[in-house]
Amino acid sequence: MRLAAVDLGASSGRVMAGTVGPATLEVEEVRRFTNGGVRAGKTLYWDILGIHRELLTGLQEAGAVEGVGIDSWAVDYGLLDRNGALLGNPVNYRDSRTDGVLERVVQTVPERELFEITGLQQLPFNTLYQLVSEKDRLAAADRMLLIPDLLAYWLTGEIGAERTNASTTQLYDVRARTWAPELAARVGIPARLLPPLREPGERIGTLLPEPAAELALPELPVIAVGSHDTASAVVAVPAEPGANFAYISSGTWSLVGLELDEPELSEAARAANFTNEGGVDRRIRFLRNVMGLWVLSETLRLWNARGERIDVATALAEAAEAPPLAAVVDIDAPAFLPPGDMPERIVAACRETGQRPPANRAAMVRCIIDSLALAYRRTVRQAAEISGRPVDIVHIVGGGARNELLCRLTAEACGAPVLAGPVEAAALGNILVQARTLGADLPDLAAMRALIRETHALRRYEPSGRENEWAAAEGRLTAGCVA
């Protein structure tokens, strides 16, 4: 069967066509387009109509398919009025409108209580804080739709919220697996905004006659997949049955954690700022957001804007020759969240911890990659300690799986083998869930992962015995001095 996966990232979007059979799982990119924030005045928006247009064009270019699924980044949303019309462009999570909102909210609902209900990591851009930041506009709104659900609504006319993405909003009760309307009311968010919930794998509806006619496609089914892209990516983690594995979905963001059967709501989990997000087949993605390759991409963007003309491959090749662990920073520090001059921020962070800042381009990139591997090490170890689950192997999926330097350094830092691939994990997980809904013999995650292992080349990286050097580098950040 041939299926279309719409896979939207914060910096680019793709429409992928996938073919699924008893021993077949292939994907091809049929359309790629740039994505990102669009600043208008003081606000950073998403160009949601541009995304919708590209989605439609991609479906047209995909040709004959039997189903469509949409996954995207989390937390962002559009508001609909009572007539189903969009009330303005969705605002980008990197916008400054949520500055200080978290601190105000926890005066009403303490952090511990928020965690006990939602199981979520405290991030300033969580949907709850975004909605509180625009409380004055909510009176005109009838429904909130997260990005994949908004796009599915325009395709089918059906309103709903898929659970894996709903679980990222901080408005979802992770134990009851439903919305938390009482929590919403306490912070001034009307419960009517929260749409009916859907399971991943549920048929949302069929393509409306208007887009079907425009695209010369049949009224094909639109299927709710793991619509948070990380939920789809974790479906495609090629773990062996019974393996003690950690996963890293590595892209603009890195989502680092374990797959659990039940949420981990201990005080240790809250204090370490871990999150419990819904997964496909009722699994829990116990993880923490790590800043990811955003810092590198923003650094390269700045250098290219200044005329240095360097691509990712060249930057990584230079960094591989630079001295290891010469300087490291806390890649998750708030300073690295907004767009801007990342090299300048790295220099400042090094000076604050008593380290000599990177002196050239290669050293700067090496600092970023070393720091990211160090964050992976810290997060994997904390996840294992808090959950009581050992980690024997680390799976890296997503774009970071093709970054050989990052994968090698992650094996070194974690002291465990790294299995890298597949790169197109989110699209593959999207397609696998659709295929099961439409009749493929893929009864559970084990079967889906077996098909990934059978059909995709994976690369293994072994640890090198340098764990003491990584521990010493970690100590620089906590002690504030050069090791």
C-alpha positions in Angstrom: 0.0 0.0 0.0 1.1 3.5 -0.8 0.6 6.3 1.8 1.4 10.0 2.3 3.1 11.3 5.5 3.1 15.0 6.1 6.0 15.6 8.5 6.4 19.1 9.7 9.5 20.4 11.5 10.2 23.8 13.0 12.6 24.6 10.2 11.3 22.5 7.2 8.4 20.4 6.2 8.2 17.4 3.9 5.5 15.4 2.2 6.8 11.8 2.0 5.3 8.9 0.1 5.7 5.5 1.7 5.2 2.0 0.5 4.4 -0.8 3.0 4.3 -4.5 2.4 5.1 -7.8 4.2 8.8 -7.2 3.9 8.8 -3.7 2.4 9.0 -0.3 4.0 10.2 2.5 1.8 9.8 6.2 1.8 10.6 8.9 -0.7 10.5 12.6 -0.4 8.1 14.1 -2.9 8.1 17.7 -1.6 10.3 19.7 0.8 9.7 23.3 1.8 11.3 25.7 4.3 9.5 26.5 7.5 10.2 28.9 10.3 9.1 31.9 12.2 7.8 35.0 10.3 8.1 38.2 12.3 5.4 40.8 11.9 5.8 43.8 14.2 6.9 42.4 17.6 5.3 39.0 17.1 6.9 35.8 15.7 4.2 33.8 13.8 4.0 30.6 11.8 2.9 31.0 8.1 0.1 28.4 8.6 -1.5 29.1 5.2 1.8 28.7 3.5 2.2 25.3 5.3 -1.3 24.3 4.2 -0.6 25.3 0.6 2.6 23.3 0.6 0.8 20.3 2.1 -1.8 20.4 -0.7 0.9 20.7 -3.3 2.8 17.8 -1.8 -0.3 15.6 -1.8 -0.8 16.4 -5.5 2.8 15.5 -6.3 2.5 12.3 -4.3 -0.1 11.0 -6.7 -2.2 8.0 -5.9 -2.1 7.2 -2.2 -4.5 5.3 0.1 -4.2 7.5 3.2 -2.7 10.7 4.7 -1.3 11.3 8.2 0.1 14.5 9.6 2.7 15.0 12.3 4.4 18.2 13.5 6.2 19.9 16.4 4.3 20.2 19.6 2.6 23.0 21.7 1.6 25.5 19.0 -2.0 26.0 18.0 -4.6 28.0 16.1 -7.8 29.3 17.6 -11.1 28.9 15.7 -14.2 31.0 16.2 -17.8 29.6 16.5 -18.0 29.5 12.7 -14.8 27.5 12.4 -12.7 30.4 11.0 -9.1 30.8 12.1 -8.6 33.8 14.5 -5.2 34.9 13.2 -1.9 33.1 12.4 -0.6 30.7 15.1 2.2 32.3 17.1 5.7 30.6 17.2 6.7 29.0 20.5 9.9 31.0 20.4 8.0 34.3 20.6 8.6 36.4 23.7 4.9 36.7 24.7 5.3 33.9 27.3 8.1 35.7 29.1 7.3 35.7 32.9 4.0 33.8 32.4 5.2 30.5 33.9 6.2 32.4 37.1 2.7 33.9 37.3 0.9 30.7 36.7 2.7 28.7 39.4 1.5 31.3 42.0 -2.0 29.9 41.3 -1.1 26.3 40.6 2.1 25.2 42.3 4.7 23.4 40.1 4.3 20.2 42.1 0.6 20.1 41.5 1.0 20.9 37.8 3.4 18.0 37.5 1.1 15.6 39.4 -1.7 16.3 37.0 0.1 16.6 33.7 3.5 14.9 34.2 5.0 17.6 32.0 8.4 19.3 32.0 8.3 23.0 32.8 8.9 24.8 29.6 8.0 28.5 29.2 6.3 27.9 25.8 4.0 25.0 26.9 0.5 25.5 25.4 -0.9 26.4 28.8 1.4 29.4 29.1 0.8 30.5 25.6 -3.0 30.5 26.1 -2.6 32.4 29.4 -0.4 35.0 27.6 -3.3 35.8 25.3 -6.2 35.4 27.7 -7.8 38.6 26.5 -8.3 37.0 23.0 -9.9 33.8 24.3 -13.4 35.2 24.6 -13.7 35.2 20.8 -12.4 31.6 20.5 -14.5 28.5 20.4 -11.8 25.8 19.9 -8.1 25.4 20.1 -6.5 23.1 17.5 -2.9 22.0 17.6 -1.0 22.4 14.3 -1.6 18.8 12.9 -5.3 18.9 14.1 -5.8 22.3 12.4 -4.4 21.1 9.1 -6.5 17.9 9.4 -9.6 20.0 10.1 -9.0 22.0 6.8 -8.7 18.7 5.0 -11.7 16.9 6.5 -13.9 19.4 8.4 -13.6 17.3 11.6 -12.5 18.9 14.9 -10.5 16.9 17.4 -7.2 16.5 19.2 -4.9 13.5 18.9 -3.7 12.3 22.3 0.1 12.2 21.8 0.2 15.9 20.9 -2.6 16.8 23.4 -0.3 15.4 26.1 2.3 18.1 25.4 0.0 21.0 26.2 0.1 20.9 30.0 -3.7 20.8 29.9 -3.9 17.0 29.8 -4.3 14.6 32.7 -1.6 12.0 32.0 -3.0 9.4 34.4 -6.7 9.8 33.4 -5.7 10.2 29.7 -8.2 13.0 29.2 -8.2 16.8 29.3 -7.9 18.5 32.7 -10.7 21.1 32.5 -10.5 22.1 36.2 -6.8 23.0 35.8 -7.7 25.0 32.7 -10.4 26.9 34.5 -8.0 27.7 37.4 -5.7 29.6 35.1 -8.5 31.3 33.1 -8.6 29.0 30.0 -12.2 28.2 29.0 -12.8 24.4 28.9 -14.7 24.8 25.6 -11.4 25.4 23.8 -10.4 21.7 24.4 -11.6 19.6 21.5 -12.6 15.9 21.7 -9.7 13.6 21.9 -8.6 11.0 19.3 -6.4 7.9 19.5 -3.5 7.5 17.1 -4.7 5.2 14.4 -8.2 6.6 14.4 -9.7 7.6 11.1 -10.3 11.4 11.3 -12.4 11.6 8.2 -12.1 11.7 4.4 -10.7 14.4 2.2 -13.4 17.0 1.6 -14.8 17.3 -1.9 -13.2 20.7 -2.5 -9.6 19.8 -1.9 -10.1 16.4 -3.4 -11.3 17.9 -6.7 -8.6 20.6 -6.6 -5.9 17.9 -6.2 -7.5 15.4 -8.5 -7.5 12.9 -5.7 -10.2 10.6 -4.4 -11.8 11.3 -1.1 -9.1 9.4 0.7 -9.0 8.8 4.5 -7.1 11.2 6.8 -5.7 9.2 9.7 -4.6 10.4 13.1 -1.1 9.2 13.6 1.3 9.9 16.5 0.8 13.6 15.5 3.6 14.8 17.8 6.5 14.1 15.5 8.5 12.6 18.4 5.6 10.1 19.1 5.9 9.0 15.4 9.7 8.9 15.6 9.6 6.7 18.7 7.4 4.2 16.8 10.3 3.8 14.3 13.0 3.3 17.0 14.3 -0.2 15.9 14.6 -1.6 19.4 14.7 -5.3 19.9 11.9 -6.8 22.1 12.8 -6.6 25.7 15.8 -4.4 25.2 16.8 -1.8 27.8 17.0 1.1 25.5 17.1 4.9 25.5 16.1 6.9 22.5 17.2 10.3 21.2 15.0 11.8 18.5 17.6 14.3 17.3 16.7 17.3 15.1 16.1 21.0 15.8 15.2 19.7 19.2 16.5 16.5 20.8 14.0 14.5 22.8 15.9 12.1 25.1 14.3 9.5 27.2 12.8 6.0 27.8 9.6 4.3 26.8 7.5 3.3 29.9 4.2 1.6 30.5 3.1 4.2 33.1 4.0 7.8 33.9 6.9 8.5 36.2 5.5 11.2 38.6 8.1 11.1 41.3 9.5 14.2 42.9 12.9 13.2 41.4 11.3 13.3 37.9 9.8 16.7 38.6 13.0 18.1 40.1 15.0 16.9 37.1 12.4 18.5 34.8 11.4 15.3 33.0 8.2 15.0 31.1 5.6 12.2 30.5 4.1 12.4 27.1 1.7 10.1 25.4 2.9 7.6 22.9 1.3 5.3 20.4 -0.4 2.2 21.9 -0.8 3.9 25.3 3.0 4.0 25.9 4.6 6.9 27.9 7.5 8.8 26.5 9.5 9.7 29.6 11.9 12.2 28.3 13.4 15.6 28.6 13.7 18.2 25.8 17.3 19.0 25.0 18.1 22.1 22.9 19.3 20.0 20.0 20.9 20.9 16.7 19.1 24.3 16.7 22.3 25.9 18.2 24.4 24.6 15.3 21.9 25.6 12.6 21.5 29.1 14.0 25.3 29.4 14.3 25.7 28.4 10.6 22.9 30.7 9.6 24.6 33.7 11.3 28.0 32.9 9.7 26.5 32.5 6.2 24.6 35.8 6.7 28.0 37.4 7.4 29.4 36.0 4.2 31.5 33.0 5.6 29.7 30.4 3.3 29.9 27.2 5.3 27.7 24.2 5.1 27.0 21.5 7.8 29.2 18.9 6.3 32.2 21.2 6.2 31.6 22.5 9.7 31.4 19.0 11.1 34.5 17.8 9.3 36.5 20.8 10.7 35.1 20.1 14.2 36.1 16.5 14.1 39.7 17.6 13.8 39.5 20.1 16.7 40.6 19.2 20.2 37.9 17.3 22.1 36.2 18.8 25.2 38.3 22.0 25.1 35.2 24.0 26.2 31.6 22.9 26.9 28.5 24.8 27.7 25.0 24.0 29.1 23.3 23.7 25.8 19.9 23.8 27.6 20.5 27.2 29.1 17.7 29.7 28.3 20.2 31.9 26.4 20.3 29.4 23.6 16.5 29.3 23.1 15.8 32.4 21.0 17.3 33.2 17.6 20.4 35.3 17.6 24.2 35.3 17.9 24.9 31.8 19.2 28.7 32.2 19.0 28.6 35.3 21.2 26.4 33.5 23.7 28.8 30.5 23.8 31.7 32.8 24.4 29.8 34.4 27.3 28.8 31.0 28.8 32.4 29.8 28.6 33.7 32.9 30.4 31.0 32.5 33.1 32.3 29.0 33.9 36.0 30.0 33.8 36.8 28.3 30.5 38.7 29.6 27.5 36.2 30.3 24.7 36.5 28.7 21.3 39.1 30.6 19.3 38.0 29.7 15.8 35.2 28.2 13.8 36.2 24.6 14.1 36.5 24.9 17.9 33.1 26.7 18.1 31.4 23.8 16.3 33.2 21.2 18.3 32.1 23.0 21.5 28.5 22.8 20.3 28.6 19.1 19.4 30.6 18.2 22.6 28.0 20.1 24.6 25.1 18.4 23.0 26.6 14.9 23.6 27.3 15.9 27.2 23.6 16.9 27.5 22.6 13.5 26.1 24.8 11.8 28.6 23.3 13.7 31.5 19.8 13.1 30.4 20.1 9.4 29.6 21.7 8.8 33.0 19.1 10.7 34.9 16.3 9.0 33.1 17.7 5.6 34.0 18.3 6.6 37.6 14.9 8.1 38.2 13.0 5.3 36.5 15.1 2.4 37.8 15.5 1.2 34.3 19.1 0.4 33.1 20.1 1.6 29.6 22.2 -0.9 27.6 21.9 0.7 24.2 21.0 4.2 22.9 19.0 4.6 19.7 19.5 7.9 17.8 16.8 8.5 15.1 16.0 11.6 13.0 18.4 14.0 11.3 21.0 13.6 14.0 21.5 9.9 13.1 23.4 11.0 10.0 25.7 13.2 12.1 28.7 10.8 12.5 30.6 13.1 14.9 27.5 13.5 17.2 26.7 9.8 17.2 30.4 8.8 18.0 30.6 11.3 20.8 27.3 10.2 22.2 28.5 6.6 22.5 31.7 7.9 24.2 29.7 10.2 26.6 27.0 7.7 27.5 29.4 4.8 27.8 27.0 2.6 25.8 26.6 1.5 22.2 24.7 3.9 19.9 22.6 2.5 17.1 21.9 5.3 14.5 19.0 5.3 12.2 16.5 5.5 10.6 16.9 9.2 9.6 13.3 9.5 8.5 11.9 8.1 11.7 8.9 10.5 12.1 7.7 9.9 8.6 8.2 6.1 9.0 6.3 6.0 12.2 3.5 8.1 10.7 3.3 5.6 7.7 3.4 2.5 9.9 0.4 3.7 12.1 -1.6 4.5 8.9 -0.7 1.1 7.4 -2.0 -0.7 10.5 -5.2 1.2 10.4 -5.7 0.3 6.7 -5.2 -3.4 7.2 -1.4 -4.1 7.2 -0.3 -7.0 9.4 1.4 -4.8 12.0 -0.4 -5.6 15.3 1.9 -3.9 17.7 5.0 -1.8 18.1 7.2 -4.9 18.2 6.0 -5.8 14.7 6.5 -2.2 13.4 10.0 -2.1 14.8 10.9 -5.5 13.4 9.9 -4.2 9.9 12.2 -1.2 10.5 15.1 -3.5 11.4 14.4 -5.7 8.4 14.3 -2.9 5.8 16.7 -0.2 7.0 20.5 0.0 7.4 21.6 1.0 10.8 25.0 2.1 12.0 26.5 1.1 15.3 29.0 3.2 17.4 30.8 1.7 20.3 32.0 3.5 23.5 35.7 4.3 23.7 36.3 4.1 27.4 36.7 7.9 27.8 33.9 8.3 30.3 36.2 9.9 32.9 36.9 12.8 30.5 33.2 13.4 30.0 32.6 13.3 33.7 35.3 15.9 34.1 33.8 18.1 31.4 30.4 17.9 33.2 32.2 19.0 36.4 33.3 22.2 34.7 29.7 23.3 34.3 28.7 22.5 37.9 31.9 23.8 39.5 32.3 26.9 37.2 36.0 26.3 36.7 38.4 24.8 34.1 39.1 21.1 34.7 
